[in-house]
């Protein structure tokens, strides 16, 4: 399928989750107008480098524009609702100001769940990570989330670098994403003594 894409470093979307976006660049205003006139769908995908026209990673997520607000300056505030991961097959030579690709949707396994041991191990590591980072978390609300909402939700908002976020998006199952997320929390939880940051290359 042809997908109009919004390449944005550090921004990932998962099926079933939402991503708020503020659209202000003219080319992406045009993309949103085009999407609203057609099927309301655009693809979120990360560029491999933070520069104009950079190559794209191969996996992204198709989203449908839900609530939106057209602003007086021509921009948009909108909520993008994740529908399906996709694999980019090739970038198209498009006449539009925004980039377009040919992609295929990825059929994720239905009804994925974690074992009790996996869930408990994740929650334990998440508490350690949140404490180390100084985050305030409503743990009672966390325990009420289903496995998929919990793991994908944390993967989407976690303060990891672009390469780590991409690795999580590309994980081919919920248990695999959970295991990688635990490893990343352990890795990023080790703060560098000089600048307080670590990165995953």
Secondary structure by P-SEA (a helix, b strand, c coil): ccccccccccccccccbbbbbbbccaaaaaaaaaaaacccbbbbbbbcccccccccccbbbbbbbcbbbbcccccbbbbbbbcbbbbbcccccccccbbbbbbbbbbccccccccaaaaaaaaaaaaaaaaaaccccaaaaaaaccaaaaaaaaaacccccaaaaaaaaacccaaaaaaaaaaaaaaaacccccccccccc
